[in-house]
Amino acid sequence: MADGVYKYIRDGDGKVSRVIRIGTRKSQLARIQTDSVAEKLKELYPDVHLEIVAMSTTGDKILDTALSKIGEKSLFTKELENALERNEVDLVVHSLKDLPTVLPLGFTIGAVLKRENPQDAVVLHPKHAGKSLDLLPNKSIIGTSSLRRAAQLKKRFPHLEFKDIRGNLNTRLKKLDENNDFSAIILAAAGLQRMGWETRISQVLGPEDCMYAVGQGALAVEVRARDQDILEMVSVLHDPDTVLRCIAERAFLRHLEGGCSVPVAVHTEVKNSQLYLTGAVYSLDGSDSLKETMQTSIALDSQEQEQVDEKVQRVGITALKVSGAAQDAAERLGVDLANLLLSKGAKEILTVARQLNDAR
């Protein structure tokens, strides 16, 4: 039965519980990620009945074009947001790195879960087992659909060549193993770990080899901004350190006006109440780059009791259970670092990268 936009269910004992519908993409990884969030909610709210609604997105359907060429920021999110808007689902689970830094009006990220390993990983063709990127033969072809990965790795490993590879994790691994087109592919370590495929990771790329994408390794729960009860319900899933790191990263990207179609990379850590943000921009071939690090204090202790205004969104994130002052500091850090890079010529590097990519 439904009451306005809400759906309820009556069990055998006549007890009525609210049904919360969770939207997800259909891929196996998306389902695994959504199930993990559903399990956490079930533990916290045993009386709530959860229903999972899976759907295909544009990004899942367009498999023959590099993501950076499609140029649409909400490739993997639009259909899910449409369902959210039509009240067909109450919340949606995404990889945070798929969510644009500016969300459509009426939506917000109500939870950012504890980040898993945000680094990229090398998965080798079985014939190269035991090697690393620097030991691969000259002109070996590496599959990646990310301009960010390709730009950094071209500079670091000039003897290798890079080619687009699209499809979900299963598809990409299949393309690697069953054809001889690629010597290796680069994938997010977190996705491989969530799928239980850690054994396929031949090498994890540290920041000196390849810095990661904004939000990489973190899951986000998107909700309708006006749904106070749902916002309150999911806010307990927030991991404060991850929230602050991702606010800084997203503010950096937004201020640079970067997206899928330009090579922007970050690295963040929280140490002794300091948030460190390293950000970089690259030309497509990695030959031209700018990289800087800044830090800010995010001391949380004195503000633990502070009330956070749920109407305030920072780069699309509403974090009710995290200090507002710390969130402000994280957002400022991202903007300040972007301004520093812009003052050194980041705009020119990104403009050329965008034009070259459009012309490819």
N, C-alpha and C positions, 0 to 999 in steps of 0.2 A: 504494500500500500504506500501511497505517496502523500506527503503533506507539503504543499507548495513545491519547493525544489528538492525536498528531502525524501528519502525512501526508507521505509521501515520494514522489518520482517518479524513475524510472530513465530516463536519456536513451539515445540510440542507441548511445553508446560504453559503456553499462553503468554510467555514473557515476550515483550516487544523490544527489539533493539534496532538501533539506527544502522542502515547499510551505508558504508563508505565505499565509493567506487573509485578504484585506482586505475588511471590510464597508463598504458605503456606501448612502446613499439613492439613489433612481433618477434624481433630477432632473439635468439637464445640468450645472448648476453643481456639484452634489455629485460627479458623475463627474469633472469637470475637476479639482476639488480633490483627489480621491482619486488620480487619475492622477499629479498633480504630486508627491504624497508617495511613490507607488510608484516613480516615476522616480528620486527621491533615494535611496530604499533600494536600488534596482537598481545605481546607481552605486557605493554604498558596499559592497554585498554581492552581487557579480556571480554568485556560486554559488547564491544562493537563488532558488527559483522562486516568483514571485508570482502569485496568482490573485485576481481581483476579483469579489466577490459583491454584487450590487445588490438592494435590497429597498425596499418602500414602508413609510412610517411613518404613524402616526395623523395627524400634522400634515400629511402630504401628502394624506391622504384627506378630512379635514374642511376643506372650502374655503369654506363658507358662513358661518362664524362667526369673529369677531375672536379672535385668539390670546389676548388678555387675558381674554376671556370664558370660554374653555375651562378656564382655571385650572390646567391640568396642566403641570408644569414640564418633564417629559421627553417632550413631544410628538413631537420629531424624533429621539429617542434610544432610546426603550424597546425597540422591535423589534430595533434593532441590538445593544443590550445583551443581549437574550434570546438572540440568535444567538451572542454572545460567551460567555455563560454555558453554552450547550449545546455549546461547542467546535465550532460550525459555521464560525466565523471566529476568527482569532487577534488581529486588531486592527481598530479602526474609526476612520475619519477623520470628524471633525465640524468645523463652525464652532464655535469655542470659546464664542461667545455663546449657542449653543443648549444648552450643558451646564450643568445646575444646579450650584450651589456645593457641594452635598453629594451625592456620588455613591452609588449603591447599594453595599452591602458587597461586597467582592471585586473592585471595579474601581478603576482609577486612570488618570489622564492621564499617559502615559509620555513625551509630547513635546508641546511648544508651539513651533510653527515661527515663523520670523521674521515679524513682523507686517507686513501691507501697510497702505496708507492706512486708518486706522480711521474716518475722517470719513464723514458722510452726504453724499449727492449729490442734486441736483435734476435730474430728467429732465422736460423740458417737452413738452407736446403740440406737434406740428410747427407748428401755427398761431401759437404763441407764440415760435418760434425767435428766439434773440438776446436774449430778456428775462431778468430775474432775478426772484426772488420779490417784491421790493419794487415792481417795475414791472408786476406782473400787475394786471388790473382788479379793482375792488372785488367782494367775494363770490365770487372765483374759488375753485373747489373743488380741494383738494390731497388726493391719495390717500396714506394711510399707515396701516398696521395697528399702529403702535407708539405706545403712550401717551406714551412718553418723547419721541419726535419731536414729536407733536402738542402736548404741554404746552409745550415750549420755543418752538415756532414760533408758536403762538397768541399768546403773550406778545410775541414779537418782531415778528410781522406780523399785527396785529389786523384788518386789512382782508380777510384770507383765511379760508376755511372748510375744515374738515378732515373727511374721510370715510374709513371703513375700506376697504382694498383687500387682498384675499388672493390667494394663488396663488404659484407659483414666479416667478422673474424673467421668464421668457418670457411667462407668462400675464399678469403685471402690465403688461408693456410693450405687449402686445397690447390689453389693456383700455384703456390710455391712448391708443394710436394709432388704434384702430378705432372707439371710441365718442367721444361728445363729453362724457362725464360728468366728466372730470377735465381741469384745465388743466395739472396737473403731478403727478408722484408723487415721493416721497422714498425712495431706496434706499441701501444701503451702497455706497460707492465701490469697496470691495475686490471685491465680487461682480461689479460691472459690468466692472471691469478684468480679472478672471479670465476672464470670458466674451468678452473682446476687444471690449467695447462702449463703450470710453472716449469715442468720438465722441458718444455720447448724453448725456454729462454736460454740463449747461448751467452748473452752478454747484456748487462744493464748499463745504459749509457749515463754516466755522471755528468754534472753541469759543465765540466771542461770539454766534453764531447758534444753534448746536445742538451740545452735547457728546454724545459717543457712548455706546454701550452697553458694559457690562462685557465685555471679551474681544473686542470687535468688530475684524474685520480679521485675526484670528489663527486658524490651523488647529490643531486638537488631535488627538492620536492616543490613543485610549482602549484599554487592554489589561486583561487579568486581572492583578490585583495579585500573584498567586502565581507568575506566569510570569517567573521571573528572567531567562531567556535572551532573551525577547522585550523585556522592560523594558530590558535592557542594549542590545539591538540598536537600539531606537528612540530611546534617550536621546541618541544623537549628533545627532539632529535638533533638539534644544533650541536656541533662541536665548536666551542669558542675559538680555539687556535685556528681551525680550518676556516671558520667564518672570517676571521680577521685577515688571514693570508689571502683568501679569495676576494675579499672586498678590495684589498690593496691591488691585487693583480687585475681585477676587472676595471678599477678606476684608472689604472695605468693604460690598459688597452683602449678604454672608452675615450680617454683624453687624447690618445694618439690617433683615434679614429681607425683603429686596426680591425681586421676581421679575418675571415677565412682566406681572403685573397691577398694578404700580405704576410711576410715572415716576421712575426713578433714572438719573442720567447721570454720566459720569466723563471726566477728561482726565488723561493721565499723560505724563511725559517723564523721560528720564535725561540728566543734564547734569553733567559734572565730578564723577562718582562720587556724585551726589545723585539720589535718586528723588523726583520731585514728583508729588503726587496731588491733583487737584481733584475734589471730589465734590459732587453736588447732588441734592436731592429737590424735587419739584414737586407742586402740586395739579393736578387733571386739566386745568383751563383755564390753568394756568401763572401765575395771578394771585398765588399764594402760593408762595414758594420759599425754600430755604436753600442757600447755596453757600459752601464753604470750601476752602482749600488748605493742605496740610502737606507737609513734606519730611523725608527721612531719609538718612543716609549709607549707601551700599552699597559702600564701598571693597572691591574684590575681590582686590587684588594679594596681600596677606599670606596669603590663605586658599586660594590656587590649589590647593595640594596636599591640602587637607583632604578626608577621606573623608566622603561623604554617606551616611547610613543610608537604604537603599532602602525600609525599612519606614515611614519618616516621610512622611506625606502632608500637604501644606499646601493647604487648600481644594480637595482633590481632585487635586492635582498632585504627582507624584513626579519631582523633577529631580535625577537622579544626578550630572550633570556641572556643577551650579551650586552655588556656595558656600552651605553651610547657614546660615551667619551672615547672609549677604545675604538669603536667603529669609525667615529669621526677622524681619529688619528690615522687609522689604516687607510681611509679614503683619501685623506690629504697626502699621505705618503705616496700613493699611486699617482696622484695628479702632479705632485712636486717632481717625481722622477720622470714622468712624461715630459714636463716642462723643461727639465734639464736636458733630456735627449733632443727635444725640439729646438732648443737654443743652440745645439751643436750640429743641426742639419738633418734630424730624423725625418722631417716632412719630405725633404727632397729624395732621400733613399726610398721611402715608402711610395712616393708618387711614381718614381721610375719603376719600382717593382710592380706596382699595380698596372701601369701602362704596358709593361713587357708581358705580364701575365695575360692581360686582355688580348694582346696581339698574338699569343701562342697559338 
